[in-house]
Amino acid sequence: MIVTAAEDIERLLTGHRHFEECLLADVRWRHYGTTVELVFNSIWDGDRIRPDILARPRLVTVRLHLVQEFRLANAINEAVARDPESLDWGFSEVAMVSLAEEGPDHHRLAVLWEGDRRIDVVFRGLDIST
């Protein structure tokens, strides 16, 4: 079910621990570019970290509807630029996903990593599926 009220969106994010320390596995464009799916490998089993996170991923999709704006800041440093093959799964581990109201009909979702890497999406509605 698509939710549009900030308190409902916040409740959904809280139910998934704001995806703290989860791995961003995929970003997908849907519905002619008006929907963006953020696919996370959730590390959580209640309040505990699941075993075999990489071998047995638990994918959770955050679907952002009627996307007005999408922005990615990758913050690639010189070490990564020199040797991009040195990246591993840790580069996709997010610090958290947070919500801010953008206006009366829009919200801003921020996927935040440690450092300057981030994704910002301005959208109208959200749903989460497993």
C-alpha positions as CSV (number, residue, x, y, z in Angstrom):
1,M,0.0,0.0,0.0
2,I,1.4,3.4,-1.0
3,V,1.5,5.9,1.9
4,T,1.8,9.6,1.5
5,A,1.6,11.1,5.0
6,A,5.0,11.8,6.6
7,E,4.1,10.0,9.9
8,D,3.1,6.9,7.9
9,I,6.3,6.9,5.9
10,E,8.3,7.5,9.1
11,R,6.5,4.5,10.7
12,L,7.5,2.3,7.8
13,L,11.1,3.4,7.9
14,T,11.2,2.9,11.7
15,G,9.8,-0.7,11.2
16,H,12.9,-1.4,9.1
17,R,15.3,0.4,11.6
18,H,15.9,3.1,8.9
19,F,17.9,0.5,7.1
20,E,20.9,1.2,9.4
21,E,24.0,-0.6,8.3
22,C,22.0,-2.4,5.5
23,L,23.5,-2.8,2.0
24,L,22.1,-1.0,-0.9
25,A,21.9,-3.8,-3.5
26,D,20.2,-2.1,-6.4
27,V,18.5,1.1,-7.7
28,R,15.8,0.6,-10.4
29,W,13.8,2.9,-12.6
30,R,10.1,1.9,-13.0
31,H,6.9,3.3,-14.5
32,Y,8.6,5.5,-17.1
33,G,11.0,7.0,-14.7
34,T,8.4,8.2,-12.2
35,T,9.0,5.5,-9.7
36,V,12.4,4.6,-8.2
37,E,13.1,1.4,-6.3
38,L,15.8,1.2,-3.7
39,V,16.6,-2.5,-3.0
40,F,18.3,-3.2,0.3
41,N,19.9,-6.3,1.7
42,S,18.5,-6.1,5.2
43,I,21.0,-7.2,7.8
44,W,18.4,-7.2,10.7
45,D,16.6,-10.0,12.4
46,G,14.7,-8.1,15.0
47,D,17.4,-6.4,17.1
48,R,20.1,-8.8,16.0
49,I,22.3,-9.0,12.9
50,R,21.4,-12.0,10.7
51,P,24.1,-14.5,9.9
52,D,25.2,-15.1,6.3
53,I,24.1,-11.6,5.2
54,L,25.9,-12.0,1.8
55,A,25.3,-15.7,1.2
56,R,21.5,-15.4,2.1
57,P,20.4,-11.9,1.2
58,R,17.0,-10.6,2.6
59,L,15.9,-8.1,0.0
60,V,13.6,-5.3,1.0
61,T,12.4,-2.8,-1.7
62,V,11.6,0.8,-0.9
63,R,9.4,2.0,-3.8
64,L,9.3,5.8,-4.2
65,H,6.3,7.0,-6.3
66,L,5.9,10.1,-8.4
67,V,9.6,11.0,-8.1
68,Q,10.2,14.7,-8.8
69,E,14.0,14.7,-8.2
70,F,16.7,12.1,-7.9
71,R,20.3,13.0,-7.0
72,L,23.3,10.8,-6.3
73,A,26.6,12.0,-4.8
74,N,29.1,9.2,-4.9
75,A,32.0,10.9,-3.2
76,I,34.6,8.8,-5.0
77,N,38.0,9.6,-3.5
78,E,41.5,9.3,-5.2
79,A,42.1,5.7,-3.8
80,V,38.9,4.4,-5.3
81,A,39.5,6.3,-8.6
82,R,42.9,4.7,-8.9
83,D,41.7,1.2,-8.1
84,P,37.9,0.9,-8.6
85,E,38.2,-3.0,-8.5
86,S,39.2,-2.7,-4.9
87,L,35.7,-1.9,-3.8
88,D,33.8,-4.5,-1.9
89,W,30.3,-4.9,-0.4
90,G,31.2,-2.4,2.4
91,F,31.0,0.5,0.0
92,S,27.2,-0.1,-0.3
93,E,26.6,-0.2,3.5
94,V,24.4,2.7,4.4
95,A,24.5,4.6,7.7
96,M,20.7,5.2,7.6
97,V,17.7,6.3,5.6
98,S,16.0,9.5,6.8
99,L,12.9,11.4,5.8
100,A,12.3,15.2,5.6
101,E,9.2,17.0,4.3
102,E,9.9,18.9,1.2
103,G,6.5,20.6,0.8
104,P,2.8,20.1,1.3
105,D,2.7,17.2,-1.2
106,H,6.3,16.1,-1.4
107,H,8.9,14.4,0.9
108,R,12.6,14.1,0.7
109,L,14.2,10.8,1.4
110,A,18.0,10.7,2.1
111,V,20.1,7.5,1.9
112,L,23.2,8.5,3.9
113,W,26.5,6.8,4.1
114,E,29.4,7.7,6.4
115,G,31.2,10.6,4.7
116,D,29.8,12.6,1.8
117,R,28.1,9.8,-0.2
118,R,24.3,10.1,-0.4
119,I,21.2,9.7,-2.5
120,D,18.4,12.3,-2.2
121,V,14.9,11.6,-3.7
122,V,11.9,14.0,-3.7
123,F,8.7,12.0,-4.1
124,R,5.0,11.9,-3.2
125,G,4.3,8.3,-2.0
126,L,6.2,5.3,-0.7
127,D,5.7,1.6,-0.1
128,I,8.0,-1.1,1.2
129,S,7.9,-4.8,0.2
130,T,9.9,-7.8,1.1
